[in-house]
Structure formats: structure tokens, C-alpha cells
Amino acid sequence: MLKTILCAFVLLCLAPTSANALVIGIADQKADMFTDARFAELGIKHARIYVPWDVSQYGDQQAELDTWMRLARQRGVSPLVSFGHSRVNRRSLPSVSRFRNEFNRFRGRYPFVRDFATWNEANHCGEPTCKKPQLVARYWRAITAACRRCRIAAAELLDFPNQESWAKRFRKAAKREPKYWALHNYVEANRFKTYRLRRLLKVTKGQMWLTEVGGLVARRNKKRSTARGIPESVVHAERVTRWIFEELVTVHPRIKRVYLYHWNSLTPFDTWDSALIGPDGNRRPSYWVLLRAVRDRAG
């Protein structure tokens, strides 16, 4: 009897706990994935959405978000919400108090959401935050104080050359260490590299979430693109998706989450297409790779 108890205890200690398990999610703005039986087949319970910081001010945007949140909750999916630029005025930035107030308004409407990222692709110079990591740090301090039970990533960064200097300036301005960081590492992942991910891990602490990554099927806006030269096909996307789960997420134990972007491509003319479901409505090979990865981790 004692031997049986000891064996059970050892197995329990060796088994992965929910705290250590890799979170697998989908990043997509469109709510239709929640009504797709193939999404249910995956058994995924995490999804990420980008939300304009001033979404509450525009009825049509708020209605879209309400639908996404309602369907996510009905399907038992936990949202990760990343704030970012306004759809109406991309270059405008709120004051810290305004940002905090909008966050509180968001929390009042969706109190079940506990996971956030302060700003989407904050080091991208198409964003008004590109040269303002100190301001994003103040946003982060304000909203972490407003919700102490929330998990809030300092920022979502792109794997661009300025990521390290941006993160260092953020940390200095924040005056305390963020528990969570997030990265969109399309460029390196599609080249089967991890150099910039490893560099970012070195200059930060806490968990690392890969909140947008995926294999490139097609890129149709290549002007001044860092994605030039990357292969584009469903075969390439399948290889990248397999590499993500076999290699990328194993780079460091601090990598706790990965969200594949995105669920479905609605037209053959999408600017960026790394979707699991093609515009013809059929599952691409990368879908089956994801399904196997989810089932392998479920035991």
C-alpha cells in the first residue's frame, strides 16, 4: 500500500501542472470562428483580440466587440485583450488618466476578462507608441494598479531590431519589473530562427507570451516589408506551424503561451494570410498540425 502511495506521489510530481502547461490559443478579430465546428474540434480555450483603446466611444465598434466577447464566453474561451491605436485617429494617444478610465470602462463591461496586453506592436513605427516606451510604461502602471488580479503584459513587441532598446527604456520608466511580456515573431518564425526571441528573453524577466505567430501563406503588401524573401505557400505554413510546436515554444521555460494568427482567410486577396482555414472554406495542412499539437499536450 505504501509503495502504491509513493508511486502515485512521484507520478503526480512529475506530471505537468496547469500552471506550467503551455497555453495554446488563436488570435483573430473575427467572431465567426467561435461558431465554427472545426474550432470546437480543436478544444482550444484561449483567444486573443486587438481592441482600439477608445472602442467604447463608437457604437459600431462596441457592437462588434460585444459579439466577439459574447460568443467567446458562450464557448468557454478565455480572452486575451490587446489595446492599440484608435481606428478613427491612428496617431492619437490618450493621456494616462484617459487610458485608465477607458480600461476601467472596459472592465466594467467585461468583468470576466483578466488577461491583457498594454499596447499592440508597441515598437512598430506605424504605431504612435514607437518612440514612446515611457508613456506605454505609464499606461501599464496605471492599468496594473486598476486591476491587481489581472495578468497584464507590459507590451506586445514585434521582432524588429529596436525591440531590445524599446524594452529596456520601458523597464527603466516602469520602475518595477513586469511579470509578463509578449512578442509577435512572424519574421523570425517564418525563417526558422529564434535569435531575437532569445535576445528579448535576455533583457526581460517574467513570462513570455507569443501572442501572434503563424506560417505565411501569402503576403500581398510587400512595400518596405521585413517579410520579403520569406517563402509563401500552404506547405511553408505547415512547416512553420510544426516548427513552432516542436522547436520555438521549447526555446525557454519562460514561454508560457502561443497564439496562432489567424483562424480564417475570407478572400484570396488578404494583405497577410497565415490562416488555418483558407478562403475556400477548407482546412489547410497547418490546421491538422495544430490539432495534433493540442491533442499531444492534452495527453
C-alpha positions as CSV (number, residue, x, y, z in Angstrom):
1,M,0.0,0.0,0.0
2,L,2.8,2.4,1.0
3,K,4.6,1.6,-2.3
4,T,1.5,2.4,-4.3
5,I,1.0,5.7,-2.5
6,L,4.7,6.7,-3.1
7,C,4.4,5.8,-6.8
8,A,1.3,7.9,-7.2
9,F,3.0,10.8,-5.4
10,V,6.0,10.6,-7.7
11,L,3.8,10.5,-10.8
12,L,1.9,13.5,-9.5
13,C,5.1,15.4,-9.0
14,L,6.4,14.6,-12.5
15,A,3.1,15.3,-14.3
16,P,2.8,18.8,-15.8
17,T,0.6,21.2,-13.8
18,S,-1.8,23.6,-15.3
19,A,0.4,26.4,-14.1
20,N,3.3,25.0,-16.2
21,A,1.4,23.9,-19.2
22,L,1.7,25.8,-22.5
23,V,-1.4,27.8,-23.3
24,I,-2.4,27.4,-26.9
25,G,-4.8,30.0,-28.5
26,I,-5.9,31.6,-31.7
27,A,-5.6,35.3,-32.4
28,D,-8.3,36.7,-34.7
29,Q,-10.6,39.7,-34.7
30,K,-13.5,37.8,-36.3
31,A,-16.1,36.2,-34.1
32,D,-17.2,33.6,-36.7
33,M,-14.5,31.2,-35.5
34,F,-16.5,30.6,-32.3
35,T,-19.4,29.3,-34.3
36,D,-17.2,27.0,-36.5
37,A,-17.4,23.3,-35.5
38,R,-13.8,23.0,-36.5
39,F,-12.8,25.4,-33.8
40,A,-14.7,23.3,-31.3
41,E,-12.9,20.2,-32.6
42,L,-9.6,21.8,-31.6
43,G,-10.8,22.2,-28.0
44,I,-8.9,25.5,-27.7
45,K,-10.0,27.6,-24.8
46,H,-7.9,30.8,-25.4
47,A,-8.3,33.5,-28.0
48,R,-6.7,36.9,-28.5
49,I,-8.3,40.1,-29.9
50,Y,-6.9,43.5,-30.6
51,V,-9.1,46.3,-29.3
52,P,-8.8,50.1,-30.1
53,W,-8.2,52.0,-26.8
54,D,-11.2,54.2,-27.5
55,V,-13.6,51.4,-28.5
56,S,-16.3,52.5,-26.0
57,Q,-16.7,55.8,-27.9
58,Y,-18.0,54.2,-31.1
59,G,-21.2,52.2,-31.2
60,D,-20.4,50.0,-34.2
61,Q,-17.0,49.0,-32.8
62,Q,-18.5,48.3,-29.4
63,A,-21.2,46.1,-31.1
64,E,-18.5,44.1,-32.9
65,L,-16.6,43.6,-29.7
66,D,-19.8,42.7,-27.8
67,T,-20.5,39.9,-30.3
68,W,-16.9,38.6,-30.1
69,M,-17.0,38.6,-26.3
70,R,-20.5,37.0,-26.1
71,L,-19.6,34.1,-28.4
72,A,-16.2,33.6,-26.7
73,R,-17.9,33.3,-23.3
74,Q,-20.6,31.0,-24.7
75,R,-17.9,28.7,-25.9
76,G,-15.9,28.8,-22.7
77,V,-13.0,30.7,-24.3
78,S,-10.8,32.9,-22.2
79,P,-9.9,36.2,-24.0
80,L,-6.6,38.0,-24.1
81,V,-7.2,41.6,-25.0
82,S,-4.5,43.8,-26.5
83,F,-5.2,47.5,-26.7
84,G,-3.9,49.6,-29.5
85,H,-4.4,52.6,-31.8
86,S,-7.8,54.2,-32.5
87,R,-9.5,53.2,-35.8
88,V,-10.7,56.8,-36.2
89,N,-7.4,58.6,-35.5
90,R,-4.5,56.2,-35.7
91,R,-1.9,58.7,-34.5
92,S,-3.7,59.9,-31.4
93,L,-2.6,58.8,-28.0
94,P,-4.7,59.2,-24.8
95,S,-3.5,60.7,-21.6
96,V,-2.6,58.2,-18.8
97,S,-5.8,59.1,-16.9
98,R,-7.9,58.7,-20.1
99,F,-6.3,55.3,-20.8
100,R,-7.0,54.2,-17.3
101,N,-10.6,55.4,-17.5
102,E,-11.2,53.5,-20.8
103,F,-9.6,50.4,-19.2
104,N,-12.0,50.6,-16.2
105,R,-14.9,51.1,-18.6
106,F,-13.8,48.0,-20.5
107,R,-13.5,46.0,-17.3
108,G,-17.0,47.2,-16.1
109,R,-18.5,45.9,-19.4
110,Y,-16.5,42.6,-19.5
111,P,-15.5,41.8,-15.9
112,F,-14.7,38.2,-16.8
113,V,-11.6,39.3,-18.9
114,R,-8.4,39.1,-16.8
115,D,-5.7,38.9,-19.4
116,F,-4.4,42.0,-21.2
117,A,-1.5,43.4,-23.2
118,T,-1.0,47.2,-22.7
119,W,-0.3,48.0,-26.3
120,N,-0.3,46.1,-29.6
121,E,3.0,46.0,-31.5
122,A,4.2,49.0,-29.5
123,N,7.7,49.2,-31.1
124,H,6.3,49.3,-34.7
125,C,6.8,52.7,-36.1
126,G,3.4,52.5,-37.7
127,E,2.2,52.9,-34.1
128,P,2.2,56.2,-32.3
129,T,4.0,54.4,-29.4
130,C,7.1,53.6,-31.5
131,K,9.3,56.2,-29.8
132,K,7.3,56.4,-26.5
133,P,8.1,53.4,-24.4
134,Q,8.0,55.6,-21.3
135,L,4.4,56.5,-22.0
136,V,3.4,52.9,-22.5
137,A,5.1,52.1,-19.2
138,R,2.9,54.7,-17.5
139,Y,-0.2,53.1,-19.2
140,W,0.9,49.8,-17.9
141,R,1.5,51.1,-14.3
142,A,-2.0,52.7,-14.4
143,I,-3.9,49.6,-15.5
144,T,-2.0,47.1,-13.3
145,A,-2.9,49.3,-10.4
146,A,-6.5,49.4,-11.5
147,C,-6.8,45.6,-11.7
148,R,-4.4,43.8,-9.4
149,R,-6.0,40.4,-10.2
150,C,-5.3,40.8,-13.9
151,R,-2.4,39.4,-15.9
152,I,-1.2,42.3,-18.0
153,A,1.7,42.1,-20.4
154,A,4.0,45.1,-20.5
155,A,3.6,45.4,-24.2
156,E,3.4,43.3,-27.4
157,L,6.5,43.8,-29.4
158,L,7.4,42.9,-33.0
159,D,10.6,41.1,-33.6
160,F,12.2,44.2,-35.1
161,P,15.8,45.4,-34.4
162,N,14.5,48.1,-31.9
163,Q,12.8,45.6,-29.6
164,E,15.6,45.4,-27.1
165,S,16.2,49.1,-26.8
166,W,12.5,49.7,-26.6
167,A,12.1,47.1,-23.8
168,K,15.0,48.5,-21.8
169,R,13.6,52.0,-21.9
170,F,10.2,50.7,-20.9
171,R,11.7,48.8,-17.9
172,K,13.6,51.9,-16.8
173,A,10.4,54.0,-16.9
174,A,8.2,51.4,-15.3
175,K,10.3,51.3,-12.1
176,R,9.2,47.8,-11.3
177,E,9.5,44.5,-13.2
178,P,6.6,43.4,-15.4
179,K,5.6,39.8,-14.8
180,Y,4.6,39.3,-18.5
181,W,5.9,40.3,-21.9
182,A,4.5,39.5,-25.3
183,L,6.1,39.1,-28.8
184,H,4.8,38.9,-32.4
185,N,7.7,37.0,-34.0
186,Y,6.4,36.3,-37.5
187,V,9.6,37.3,-39.2
188,E,11.9,35.0,-37.4
189,A,9.5,32.1,-37.1
190,N,9.0,32.1,-40.9
191,R,12.8,31.9,-41.2
192,F,13.0,29.2,-38.6
193,K,15.1,31.4,-36.3
194,T,15.0,32.4,-32.6
195,Y,17.8,35.0,-32.3
196,R,15.6,38.0,-31.5
197,L,13.3,36.0,-29.2
198,R,16.4,34.9,-27.2
199,R,17.7,38.5,-27.1
200,L,14.4,39.7,-25.8
201,L,14.3,37.0,-23.2
202,K,17.8,38.2,-22.0
203,V,16.7,41.8,-21.5
204,T,13.4,41.0,-19.8
205,K,12.1,38.9,-16.9
206,G,8.8,37.1,-16.2
207,Q,6.7,35.1,-18.6
208,M,6.9,35.5,-22.4
209,W,3.7,35.2,-24.5
210,L,3.9,34.7,-28.2
211,T,0.6,36.4,-28.9
212,E,0.8,36.4,-32.7
213,V,2.8,34.0,-34.8
214,G,2.0,31.8,-37.8
215,G,3.2,30.3,-41.0
216,L,3.0,32.7,-44.0
217,V,0.7,31.5,-46.9
218,A,0.7,34.8,-48.7
219,R,1.8,38.4,-48.2
220,R,0.3,40.9,-50.7
221,N,1.5,44.2,-49.4
222,K,5.3,43.9,-49.5
223,K,6.3,47.5,-49.8
224,R,9.1,48.2,-47.3
225,S,8.3,44.8,-45.7
226,T,10.7,43.0,-43.4
227,A,8.9,39.8,-44.6
228,R,10.5,40.0,-48.0
229,G,12.1,36.8,-49.1
230,I,10.1,34.5,-46.9
231,P,8.6,31.5,-48.7
232,E,4.8,31.7,-49.2
233,S,2.6,28.6,-49.5
234,V,0.4,26.3,-47.6
235,V,3.3,23.9,-47.5
236,H,5.6,26.5,-45.9
237,A,2.9,27.4,-43.4
238,E,2.6,23.8,-42.4
239,R,6.3,23.5,-41.8
240,V,6.4,26.7,-39.8
241,T,3.4,25.6,-37.6
242,R,5.1,22.3,-36.9
243,W,8.4,24.1,-36.0
244,I,6.5,26.4,-33.7
245,F,5.4,23.5,-31.5
246,E,8.5,21.3,-31.9
247,E,11.2,24.0,-31.6
248,L,10.0,27.5,-30.9
249,V,8.0,27.1,-27.7
250,T,10.8,24.9,-26.2
251,V,13.4,27.7,-26.5
252,H,12.9,28.7,-22.9
253,P,10.6,27.6,-20.0
254,R,9.5,31.3,-19.6
255,I,7.5,30.9,-22.8
256,K,4.1,30.1,-21.4
257,R,1.6,31.0,-24.2
258,V,1.4,30.8,-28.0
259,Y,-1.5,32.2,-30.1
260,L,-1.5,31.4,-33.8
261,Y,-2.6,34.1,-36.1
262,H,-5.2,33.6,-37.6
263,W,-8.3,31.4,-37.9
264,N,-9.6,32.0,-41.4
265,S,-8.9,33.9,-44.6
266,L,-12.1,35.4,-46.1
267,T,-10.8,36.3,-49.5
268,P,-7.9,35.3,-51.8
269,F,-6.7,39.0,-51.5
270,D,-5.9,39.4,-47.8
271,T,-2.9,41.5,-47.2
272,W,-1.5,39.0,-44.7
273,D,-2.6,35.4,-44.8
274,S,-1.4,32.8,-42.3
275,A,-4.9,31.4,-41.7
276,L,-5.7,27.8,-40.7
277,I,-8.8,27.9,-42.9
278,G,-8.5,29.0,-46.5
279,P,-10.8,31.4,-48.4
280,D,-12.4,28.3,-50.0
281,G,-13.5,27.3,-46.5
282,N,-11.3,24.2,-46.4
283,R,-8.8,23.3,-43.6
284,R,-5.2,23.9,-44.6
285,P,-2.4,21.5,-43.5
286,S,-1.4,23.8,-40.7
287,Y,-4.8,23.1,-39.1
288,W,-4.0,19.4,-38.7
289,V,-0.6,20.3,-37.2
290,L,-2.3,22.4,-34.6
291,L,-4.9,19.7,-33.9
292,R,-2.1,17.2,-33.2
293,A,-0.2,19.6,-31.1
294,V,-3.2,20.4,-28.9
295,R,-4.1,16.7,-28.5
296,D,-0.5,15.7,-27.7
297,R,-0.4,18.2,-24.9
298,A,-3.8,17.1,-23.6
299,G,-2.3,13.6,-23.2
